[in-house]
C-alpha cells in the first residue's frame, strides 16, 4: 500500500498554493460583501421599521449569525475532512458558501414579504458561516500538509492572503457600484450584483480544486489506518488544552479585523461624517498593508516560530488600542488613513502565521476538525460581538473605550500564546 501511495504524483507547489488561495479569496469575498452590505444596505431594506441606530444593530446581529454557524461547519466539514479527505470536503464547503451567497442576492426585501425577509437573510447568513467554517481549515491544511520542511508558515500564509484579496474585491465592487449608480438604483438592485456575480468566482474555484490530489500527510494517515471514527469527540476529549488556548490565541486577531473593517465603516460614515465611497477607498488602501504584513510574519514564523511571531504582533496590537482616540477622528482623512493602515498591517502580522500555528496544535488525524474548531470558536468569541459591542461602546463612552476593548482582548491572546509557547518548550525538552 505504501508503494502504491508513493507512486502517486505529488501536487505541484503552484497548484497547491493556487488551490488554497483561490478558495479562501472567494470565500472571504462572499463573507465581506455581506459585511459591507450589513452596514450600508440591509438596515434600510430588511429592518426599515426601526430607527437608524436600531436597524444597524439588528443588521449587525444577522452578521454575527455566521460566526455561530462556523463551529457547526467546522464539526460537519471537519468530520469528513478527517475521515474522507481534504479535497472532497473543500469542494463541498465552497459550494455551500457560494450557493448561500447567491441566494442573498435573490432575496425579496422587507417591503416585499415582511418579517420573512430578515429571517431568510439570517438563514442565508447561517449558510455562509457553515461553508466558511469548513473552508478555512481545509485550505490551511492543503497548503501546510504539502509544504516542504522549513516552509510550513510560508505555505500556510497563502490561504491567509485570501482575506485581504477577498476584501479588496468586495470593497472594490461596492466602490464601483457607488460611483456609477445613484442611491436609489444602488438600494433597488445594485447591491445584489456582487452577491449574484460571486457564482462566477465559485465556478473558477471549483475547477481549480477538482484538479488537485490528496495531501501527503493525510494520505499517509489513511495508508497507516490512523483515521478516527469521530474526530470531534477525539478533539474535545483528547485535545482540550489545544482547543482552549488555540481559540484564545486567535481572539485578538478576529476582534482587530472586524473593528478595522465593519465597525470603522459604520462609525466613520454615520458618526464621523465621511462619505461611503471615500471611506471604502481608505479601507482599501489599508487592506494593502494587511496583505503586506502576512508574508512578513510568515517569513519570521518559519525562522523564529509562529507562536513568537503572533506574540510580538499581539503586543503591538495592545499598543495600537491606545491610539484609537487620537487617530480615528472626523475631518482628518489622512489620520484615518494612518489609523486604518497601521491597524490592518498589525492584522497581517498576527493573521499570517495564525493558520500554521493552529494546525500545529493537533495530530494529522484530527487536524482538520481541531484547527477549524479553534479558529471558528475564536470567531464567535472575537468577531461576532465586535462590531456590535464597539458600536455600543463608542456611543456610550466614546471611541477610546473601543480601543480599551481591543487592549483587553490583546492581553487575553498574549496569555494564551505564552501558554502555548511554554507547552511547546516542555515538549521539546522531553523529546
Secondary structure, DSSP 4 states (H G I P E B T S, - for coil): -HHHHHHSPPPPHHHHHHHHHHHHHHHHHHHHHHHHHHHHTHHHHT-TTS-HHHHHHHHHHHHHHHHHHHHHHHHHHHHHHHHT-HHHHHHHHHHHHHHHHHHHHT---HHHHTHHHHHHHHHHHHHHHHHHHHHHHHHHHHHHTTPPTT-HHHHHHHHHHHHHHHHHHHHHHHHHHHHHS-HHHIIIIITHHHHHHHHHHHHHHHHHHTT----HHHHHHHHTT---SSHHHHHHHH-HHHHHHHHHHTHHHHHHHHIIIIIHHHHHHHTS---HHHHHHHHHHHHHHHHHHHHHHHHHHHHH-HHHHHHHHHHHHHHHHTTHHHHS-TT-HHHHHHHHHHHHHHHHHHHTTHHHHHHTTS-GGGHHHHHHHHHHHHIIIIIIHHHHHHHHHHHHH-HHHHHHHHHHHHHHHHHHHHHHHHHHHHHHHH-
